[in-house]
Amino acid sequence: MGADASAGSDGGRGDLKQVLEALSRVVSPAHRKNIVEAGMVVSIRIREGEVRVVLRRPKECVCTQAFVLAVLAEREVRKLDWVTGAKVEVALNQ
């Protein structure tokens, strides 16, 4: 994946795996694969039920499309029953 993953006291490997599974349900039309496989996930931070994800905007992707993917990714992460908050951002300089 190449992403920087960090977890707080309640964010174990199981939580990280669930977040990655949630993110893998979002497909990038530019790559025709999910955003994890496409290498768009730069970092994931989990702390006390809060999840923060940073996505890389691929060169092949129209800028607005990356933000739509971020919204879709955030929705998928929020579906996890232990998540109390989620934020997915696009790093434009990556």
Secondary structure in CASP SS format (residue, H / E / C, confidence):
PFRMAT SS
TARGET T0000
AUTHOR 0000-0000-0000
METHOD secondary structure of the structure
MODEL  1
M C 1.00
G C 1.00
A C 1.00
D E 1.00
A E 1.00
S E 1.00
A E 1.00
G C 1.00
S C 1.00
D C 1.00
G C 1.00
G C 1.00
R H 1.00
G H 1.00
D H 1.00
L H 1.00
K H 1.00
Q H 1.00
V H 1.00
L H 1.00
E H 1.00
A H 1.00
L H 1.00
S C 1.00
R C 1.00
V C 1.00
V E 1.00
S E 1.00
P C 1.00
A C 1.00
H C 1.00
R C 1.00
K E 1.00
N E 1.00
I C 1.00
V C 1.00
E C 1.00
A C 1.00
G C 1.00
M C 1.00
V E 1.00
V E 1.00
S E 1.00
I E 1.00
R E 1.00
I E 1.00
R E 1.00
E C 1.00
G C 1.00
E E 1.00
V E 1.00
R E 1.00
V E 1.00
V E 1.00
L E 1.00
R E 1.00
R C 1.00
P C 1.00
K C 1.00
E C 1.00
C C 1.00
V C 1.00
C H 1.00
T H 1.00
Q H 1.00
A H 1.00
F H 1.00
V H 1.00
L H 1.00
A H 1.00
V H 1.00
L H 1.00
A H 1.00
E H 1.00
R H 1.00
E H 1.00
V H 1.00
R H 1.00
K C 1.00
L C 1.00
D C 1.00
W C 1.00
V C 1.00
T C 1.00
G E 1.00
A E 1.00
K E 1.00
V E 1.00
E E 1.00
V E 1.00
A E 1.00
L C 1.00
N C 1.00
Q C 1.00
END
